[in-house]
Amino acid sequence: MTAEAAQETGADPLRAAPPTATEEPTEERPLRIALLSYKGNPFCGGQGVYVRHLSRELARLGHTVEVIGAQPYPVLDAGEGVTLTELPSLDLYRQPDPFRTPRREEYRDWIDALEVSTMWTGGFPEPLTFSLRARRHLAARAGQFDVVHDNQTLGYGLLGLEKLGFPLVTTIHHPITVDRQLELDAAEGWKRRFSVRRWYGFTRMQKRVARRLPSVLTVSGSSRREIVEDLGVRPDRIHVVHIGADTGLFSPDPAVPEIPGRIVTTSSADVPLKGLVYLIEALAKVRTENPEAHLVVVGKRPEEGPVAATMARHGLEGAVEFVKGISDAELVDLVRGAQIACVPSLYEGFSLPAAEAMATGTPLVATTGGAIPEVAGADGETCLAVPPGDADALAAALTRLLGDADLRRRLGAAGRERVLRRFTWEQAARGTVEQYRRAIGAAARTAARR
């Protein structure tokens, strides 16, 4: 259903009176959860993956989850207990016409005007405008949810939801300020740096909002430290709940043939944080000793930029394949068939690709950027670890692993065992519910003191 269909009140929901406090859920009673996602594409970025798998596992635990999202809408696993409510934006970044100017009849209210004007001036409006729409939507639905879970919107509209009767928990996967700094470091010329600063202007809002949030979840100890340092959130308000891999889907299958020399990675090509350019440089070095080595990138092929230039410089166009829009089953078989999975990122708040590759039993080469060591484990035990941004070290690890079948088998088996023990979505859901109940109890105590 759409948000408009759910709102049957004539009052201004942004100014709605706070509802009467509801009974605090007991430890046993299932929860009614509103899960907010301003951007939910499960095939591009970790936020959509998070919403899809967490909502499914929360429902399997007996809770009711209503995902409230904007375009691209989340793709959810069909099943009892999970529904999607569409809260449409103007979808200004859709393909094939990103940065479009809407027709006059598309404008509905002042939030739409704010969204367009921010885009026109080079900013990214979606976290703010989604938060305002979400607040209006929730205010019209007093008493329908036990807890609201925001998936890294961090917009002004979410402040004060507790006064409207909605205990709030927010997931921050990692501070976007990290992405901003890495892009600034890679920017050439003052015009590009100005453009990056303007685009990431929303991070100032996210800093202000994060400091006022009562309960923050994050996915790793590394992200927790970054949230404290970059966003100024009090450490006692931040709780680490690791996310995981779908270990039923991402699993070994001996029937899938191993393709000699194949290395697979998941990457947004020219996002500096992902470090793909270093992997391309490493591949050129590896192929001097192992000519059959080749790379499959799950992501869009760049037509220009650093990655395209590096491939052209080393003559690697035929040795690097990009695949996009593949199904889950195709992705799993792609990883299963590779001799090596690689995560070359300069920084990750968690690294789902690392956990998923390990879950298939495919041996992993990964950097030590951000939280990757928390997921991948110790060098030589569950992966081969290299410093971020070091193409020579990456090439040496890839060459070593391609030439040692016993090492590949040992690392692959140890990697899957590590994921099964530490990083599953059921474990993530149980840890998240624990934090929901803590937030609900804290909100009830605060309301009682008023």
C-alpha positions as CSV (number, residue, x, y, z in Angstrom):
1,M,0.0,0.0,0.0
2,T,1.0,3.6,-0.4
3,A,1.6,6.1,2.4
4,E,-1.3,8.1,1.3
5,A,-3.7,5.1,1.6
6,A,-2.5,4.6,5.2
7,Q,-3.1,8.2,6.3
8,E,-6.8,8.8,7.0
9,T,-6.6,11.9,9.2
10,G,-7.3,15.4,8.1
11,A,-5.0,17.0,10.8
12,D,-1.5,18.0,10.0
13,P,0.5,14.9,11.2
14,L,3.7,16.9,11.6
15,R,1.9,18.7,14.5
16,A,-0.1,15.8,15.8
17,A,-0.5,15.5,19.5
18,P,1.5,12.7,21.2
19,P,-0.4,9.5,21.7
20,T,-1.1,8.0,25.0
21,A,1.7,5.7,26.1
22,T,0.9,2.0,25.3
23,E,1.7,-0.9,27.5
24,E,5.4,-1.8,27.4
25,P,5.8,-5.2,25.6
26,T,6.8,-8.1,27.7
27,E,9.9,-10.1,27.0
28,E,7.6,-12.8,25.4
29,R,5.1,-10.6,23.4
30,P,5.9,-10.2,19.7
31,L,6.8,-6.7,18.6
32,R,5.2,-4.5,15.9
33,I,8.2,-3.0,14.1
34,A,8.4,-0.1,11.6
35,L,11.6,-0.4,9.7
36,L,12.5,2.7,7.7
37,S,14.7,2.6,4.6
38,Y,15.2,5.7,2.5
39,K,17.0,3.7,-0.2
40,G,16.4,0.0,-0.4
41,N,17.9,-1.5,-3.6
42,P,19.1,-4.9,-2.5
43,F,21.4,-5.2,-5.5
44,C,23.4,-2.0,-4.9
45,G,24.8,-1.3,-1.5
46,G,24.4,-2.9,1.9
47,Q,21.4,-1.0,3.2
48,G,18.9,-2.9,0.9
49,V,20.5,-6.2,1.8
50,Y,20.2,-5.3,5.5
51,V,16.5,-4.5,5.3
52,R,15.7,-7.6,3.2
53,H,17.4,-10.2,5.4
54,L,16.8,-8.5,8.8
55,S,13.1,-8.1,8.2
56,R,12.8,-11.8,7.1
57,E,14.6,-13.1,10.2
58,L,12.6,-10.8,12.6
59,A,9.4,-12.3,11.1
60,R,10.7,-15.8,11.6
61,L,11.2,-15.0,15.3
62,G,7.5,-14.1,15.4
63,H,7.5,-10.3,15.1
64,T,5.6,-8.2,12.6
65,V,7.7,-6.0,10.4
66,E,6.4,-3.2,8.2
67,V,9.1,-1.8,6.0
68,I,8.5,1.8,5.1
69,G,10.7,2.8,2.2
70,A,11.3,5.1,-0.8
71,Q,12.6,4.4,-4.3
72,P,14.3,2.2,-5.1
73,Y,11.9,0.2,-3.0
74,P,13.3,-2.7,-1.0
75,V,12.8,-6.2,-2.4
76,L,11.6,-8.3,0.5
77,D,11.4,-12.0,0.9
78,A,7.8,-13.2,0.7
79,G,6.4,-14.6,3.9
80,E,4.1,-14.0,6.7
81,G,4.9,-11.1,9.0
82,V,6.7,-8.7,6.5
83,T,5.0,-6.0,4.5
84,L,6.1,-3.0,2.4
85,T,4.6,0.4,2.6
86,E,5.7,2.7,-0.2
87,L,6.6,6.3,0.9
88,P,7.3,7.8,-2.5
89,S,9.9,10.4,-3.2
90,L,10.2,12.2,-6.5
91,D,12.8,9.5,-7.5
92,L,15.2,12.1,-8.9
93,Y,18.0,9.7,-9.4
94,R,16.2,6.9,-11.2
95,Q,17.5,5.3,-14.4
96,P,17.6,6.1,-17.3
97,D,17.1,9.8,-16.4
98,P,19.0,10.6,-13.2
99,F,19.0,14.2,-11.9
100,R,15.7,14.8,-13.8
101,T,13.4,17.8,-13.3
102,P,9.9,16.7,-12.4
103,R,6.9,17.8,-14.3
104,R,4.7,20.4,-12.5
105,E,1.9,18.0,-11.8
106,E,4.3,15.7,-9.9
107,Y,4.8,18.2,-7.0
108,R,2.6,17.4,-4.0
109,D,3.8,19.6,-1.2
110,W,6.7,21.7,0.2
111,I,8.8,18.6,0.9
112,D,8.9,17.8,-2.8
113,A,9.9,21.4,-3.5
114,L,12.7,21.1,-1.0
115,E,13.9,17.8,-2.6
116,V,14.1,19.4,-6.1
117,S,15.8,22.6,-4.9
118,T,18.4,20.7,-3.0
119,M,19.2,18.5,-6.1
120,W,19.4,21.6,-8.3
121,T,22.0,23.1,-6.1
122,G,24.2,20.0,-6.1
123,G,23.1,18.5,-2.8
124,F,21.7,15.1,-1.9
125,P,18.2,15.6,-0.4
126,E,16.9,12.1,0.2
127,P,17.9,11.5,3.9
128,L,16.2,14.8,4.9
129,T,13.1,14.6,2.8
130,F,12.5,10.9,3.5
131,S,12.8,11.6,7.3
132,L,10.2,14.4,7.0
133,R,7.8,12.2,5.1
134,A,8.4,9.3,7.5
135,R,7.6,11.5,10.5
136,R,4.4,12.7,8.9
137,H,3.4,9.1,8.1
138,L,4.2,7.8,11.5
139,A,2.4,10.7,13.3
140,A,-0.8,9.7,11.5
141,R,-0.5,6.1,12.8
142,A,-0.2,6.6,16.6
143,G,-0.2,3.4,18.6
144,Q,0.4,1.0,15.6
145,F,4.1,0.2,16.3
146,D,6.0,-0.8,19.4
147,V,9.3,0.5,18.0
148,V,10.6,2.4,15.0
149,H,13.9,1.2,13.5
150,D,15.6,3.7,11.2
151,N,18.2,2.4,8.7
152,Q,20.7,5.2,8.6
153,T,18.4,8.0,7.4
154,L,19.6,10.3,10.3
155,G,17.3,13.1,9.1
156,Y,15.8,15.9,11.2
157,G,12.3,14.5,10.8
158,L,13.2,11.6,13.1
159,L,14.1,13.8,16.1
160,G,11.5,13.6,18.9
161,L,9.7,10.5,17.7
162,E,9.6,9.3,21.3
163,K,7.3,12.2,22.2
164,L,4.9,11.0,19.6
165,G,4.9,7.6,21.3
166,F,7.5,5.8,19.1
167,P,10.7,4.4,20.7
168,L,13.5,4.9,18.2
169,V,16.4,2.7,17.3
170,T,18.8,3.7,14.5
171,T,21.3,1.6,12.6
172,I,24.4,3.4,11.4
173,H,26.4,1.0,9.3
174,H,29.3,3.4,9.2
175,P,29.6,7.2,9.2
176,I,29.2,8.6,5.7
177,T,31.8,11.1,6.7
178,V,34.3,8.4,5.9
179,D,33.1,8.1,2.3
180,R,33.2,11.9,2.1
181,Q,36.8,12.2,3.1
182,L,38.0,9.4,0.8
183,E,36.2,11.1,-2.1
184,L,37.8,14.4,-1.2
185,D,41.2,12.8,-1.0
186,A,40.7,11.3,-4.5
187,A,39.2,14.5,-6.1
188,E,41.3,16.4,-8.6
189,G,40.8,20.2,-8.9
190,W,38.8,22.7,-6.9
191,K,35.6,22.2,-8.9
192,R,35.5,18.5,-8.1
193,R,36.3,19.1,-4.4
194,F,33.5,21.7,-4.3
195,S,31.1,19.3,-5.9
196,V,32.0,16.5,-3.4
197,R,31.5,18.9,-0.4
198,R,28.2,20.0,-1.7
199,W,26.9,16.5,-2.4
200,Y,27.9,15.4,1.1
201,G,26.4,18.4,2.7
202,F,23.8,16.1,4.3
203,T,26.5,14.7,6.6
204,R,26.3,17.9,8.7
205,M,22.7,17.1,9.5
206,Q,23.5,13.4,10.2
207,K,26.1,14.5,12.7
208,R,23.7,16.7,14.5
209,V,20.9,14.1,14.5
210,A,23.2,11.2,15.5
211,R,24.3,13.0,18.7
212,R,20.7,13.3,19.8
213,L,19.7,9.7,19.2
214,P,18.8,7.6,22.3
215,S,19.9,4.2,20.8
216,V,22.3,3.5,18.0
217,L,23.1,0.1,16.5
218,T,26.1,-0.6,14.4
219,V,27.6,-3.6,12.7
220,S,31.2,-3.7,14.0
221,G,33.5,-2.5,16.7
222,S,35.4,-0.5,14.0
223,S,32.2,1.3,13.0
224,R,31.5,2.0,16.7
225,R,34.8,3.8,17.0
226,E,34.2,5.8,13.9
227,I,30.7,6.8,15.1
228,V,32.2,8.1,18.4
229,E,35.1,9.9,16.7
230,D,33.4,11.3,13.5
231,L,29.8,11.8,14.7
232,G,30.4,12.6,18.4
233,V,27.9,10.0,19.6
234,R,28.3,9.0,23.3
235,P,29.8,5.5,23.5
236,D,27.2,4.3,26.0
237,R,24.4,4.9,23.4
238,I,26.1,2.6,20.7
239,H,25.5,-1.1,20.6
240,V,27.3,-3.5,18.2
241,V,25.1,-6.1,16.6
242,H,27.0,-8.0,13.8
243,I,25.1,-8.7,10.6
244,G,25.6,-11.8,8.6
245,A,25.4,-13.9,5.5
246,D,22.5,-15.9,4.2
247,T,24.3,-19.2,5.0
248,G,21.6,-21.3,3.4
249,L,22.0,-19.5,0.1
250,F,25.7,-18.8,0.3
251,S,27.0,-22.3,0.9
252,P,29.5,-24.7,-0.8
253,D,28.4,-26.8,-3.7
254,P,31.0,-29.3,-5.0
255,A,28.9,-29.7,-8.2
256,V,29.9,-26.1,-9.3
257,P,33.2,-26.4,-11.2
258,E,36.2,-24.3,-10.1
259,I,37.4,-22.0,-12.9
260,P,41.2,-21.8,-13.0
261,G,42.5,-18.3,-12.4
262,R,39.2,-16.8,-11.6
263,I,39.1,-14.0,-9.0
264,V,35.7,-12.4,-8.1
265,T,35.0,-9.1,-6.3
266,T,31.9,-6.9,-5.6
267,S,32.5,-3.3,-6.2
268,S,31.1,0.1,-7.3
269,A,33.8,0.8,-9.9
270,D,34.9,4.3,-9.3
271,V,33.9,4.8,-5.6
272,P,37.4,5.3,-4.1
273,L,36.4,3.5,-0.9
274,K,36.1,0.2,-2.7
275,G,39.7,0.1,-3.8
276,L,39.0,-1.5,-7.2
277,V,41.7,0.4,-8.9
278,Y,44.3,-1.3,-6.7
279,L,42.9,-4.7,-7.5
280,I,43.1,-3.9,-11.2
281,E,46.8,-2.9,-10.8
282,A,47.4,-6.1,-8.8
283,L,45.8,-8.2,-11.5
284,A,48.3,-6.9,-14.0
285,K,51.2,-8.0,-11.8
286,V,49.6,-11.4,-11.1
287,R,49.2,-12.1,-14.9
288,T,53.0,-11.8,-15.5
289,E,53.3,-15.1,-13.6
290,N,49.8,-16.5,-14.1
291,P,48.4,-15.5,-17.5
292,E,45.1,-17.3,-17.0
293,A,44.3,-15.1,-14.0
294,H,41.2,-13.0,-14.6
295,L,38.8,-10.9,-12.6
296,V,35.0,-10.9,-12.5
297,V,33.5,-7.7,-10.9
298,V,30.0,-7.7,-9.7
299,G,29.1,-4.2,-10.6
300,K,28.7,-1.7,-13.5
301,R,31.5,-1.4,-16.0
302,P,33.0,2.1,-16.0
303,E,33.2,3.9,-19.3
304,E,35.8,6.4,-18.0
305,G,37.5,7.3,-14.7
306,P,40.4,5.7,-12.8
307,V,39.4,2.1,-13.1
308,A,38.8,2.3,-16.9
309,A,42.1,4.2,-17.3
310,T,44.0,1.6,-15.3
311,M,42.5,-1.3,-17.4
312,A,43.5,0.5,-20.6
313,R,47.0,1.3,-19.4
314,H,47.7,-2.4,-18.6
315,G,45.8,-3.8,-21.5
316,L,43.4,-5.7,-19.3
317,E,40.1,-5.2,-21.1
318,G,39.9,-8.9,-21.9
319,A,40.9,-10.0,-18.5
320,V,38.3,-8.1,-16.5
321,E,34.6,-8.8,-16.8
322,F,31.8,-6.8,-15.2
323,V,28.4,-8.4,-14.5
324,K,25.3,-6.5,-13.3
325,G,21.7,-7.4,-12.5
326,I,22.3,-11.1,-11.9
327,S,20.1,-13.2,-9.6
328,D,21.0,-14.4,-6.2
329,A,21.5,-17.9,-7.5
330,E,23.8,-16.6,-10.3
331,L,25.8,-14.6,-7.8
332,V,26.3,-17.6,-5.5
333,D,27.5,-19.8,-8.4
334,L,29.8,-17.1,-9.6
335,V,31.5,-16.9,-6.1
336,R,31.5,-20.7,-5.8
337,G,33.3,-21.1,-9.1
338,A,36.0,-18.6,-8.3
339,Q,39.4,-19.8,-7.0
340,I,39.6,-16.6,-4.9
341,A,37.2,-13.9,-3.6
342,C,38.8,-10.6,-3.0
343,V,37.7,-7.5,-1.0
344,P,40.2,-4.7,-1.9
345,S,38.3,-1.9,0.0
346,L,40.1,0.9,1.7
347,Y,37.4,0.9,4.3
348,E,34.3,-1.1,5.2
349,G,31.9,-0.8,8.1
350,F,31.3,-4.5,8.0
351,S,31.8,-6.1,4.5
352,L,28.9,-8.4,3.5
353,P,30.8,-9.6,0.4
354,A,33.5,-11.0,2.6
355,A,31.1,-12.8,4.8
356,E,29.1,-14.2,1.8
357,A,32.2,-15.4,0.0
358,M,33.5,-17.1,3.2
359,A,30.1,-18.7,3.6
360,T,30.4,-20.4,0.2
361,G,33.8,-21.8,1.2
362,T,35.6,-19.7,-1.4
363,P,39.1,-18.6,0.0
364,L,39.3,-14.9,0.7
365,V,42.0,-12.2,0.1
366,A,41.0,-9.0,1.9
367,T,42.5,-5.8,3.1
368,T,42.6,-4.7,6.7
369,G,40.6,-1.6,6.0
370,G,38.0,-0.7,8.7
371,A,36.0,-3.6,10.0
372,I,37.2,-6.2,7.5
373,P,39.5,-8.0,9.9
374,E,36.5,-8.4,12.3
375,V,34.7,-10.3,9.6
376,A,37.5,-12.0,7.7
377,G,39.6,-13.1,10.8
378,A,43.3,-13.6,11.1
379,D,45.8,-13.6,8.3
380,G,46.7,-17.2,7.3
381,E,43.9,-18.7,9.4
382,T,40.7,-17.7,7.7
383,C,41.9,-15.4,4.9
384,L,45.0,-13.8,3.5
385,A,45.1,-10.2,4.8
386,V,46.9,-7.2,3.2
387,P,47.2,-3.5,3.9
388,P,44.6,-1.3,2.1
389,G,45.8,0.6,-0.9
390,D,48.8,-1.7,-1.5
391,A,48.6,-3.2,-5.0
392,D,52.0,-5.1,-4.6
393,A,50.8,-6.8,-1.4
394,L,47.5,-7.6,-3.0
395,A,49.3,-9.1,-6.0
396,A,51.6,-11.2,-3.8
397,A,48.6,-12.7,-1.8
398,L,46.6,-13.5,-5.0
399,T,49.6,-15.1,-6.6
400,R,50.3,-17.2,-3.5
401,L,46.8,-18.4,-3.2
402,L,46.3,-19.2,-6.9
403,G,49.4,-21.4,-6.7
404,D,48.5,-23.3,-3.6
405,A,45.4,-25.6,-3.8
406,D,45.9,-26.9,-0.2
407,L,45.9,-23.4,1.2
408,R,42.8,-22.5,-0.7
409,R,40.9,-25.5,0.7
410,R,42.1,-24.8,4.2
411,L,41.2,-21.1,4.2
412,G,37.8,-21.8,2.5
413,A,36.8,-24.4,5.1
414,A,37.9,-22.2,8.0
415,G,36.2,-19.2,6.6
416,R,32.8,-20.9,6.3
417,E,33.1,-22.2,9.9
418,R,33.8,-18.7,11.1
419,V,30.7,-17.3,9.4
420,L,28.5,-20.0,10.8
421,R,29.8,-19.4,14.3
422,R,29.6,-15.6,14.3
423,F,27.8,-14.0,11.3
424,T,24.3,-15.2,10.5
425,W,21.1,-13.2,10.0
426,E,19.3,-15.1,12.8
427,Q,21.9,-14.0,15.2
428,A,21.6,-10.4,13.9
429,A,17.8,-10.5,14.4
430,R,18.0,-11.8,17.9
431,G,20.6,-9.2,18.9
432,T,18.5,-6.4,17.3
433,V,15.3,-7.5,19.2
434,E,17.3,-7.3,22.4
435,Q,18.1,-3.7,21.6
436,Y,14.4,-3.0,20.7
437,R,13.3,-4.1,24.1
438,R,15.9,-2.0,25.8
439,A,14.8,1.0,23.8
440,I,11.1,0.4,24.6
441,G,11.8,0.0,28.3
442,A,13.9,3.3,28.3
443,A,11.1,5.2,26.5
444,A,8.5,3.9,29.0
445,R,10.6,5.0,31.9
446,T,11.1,8.4,30.4
447,A,7.4,8.8,29.7
448,A,6.6,7.9,33.3
449,R,8.8,10.7,34.6
450,R,7.0,13.3,32.5
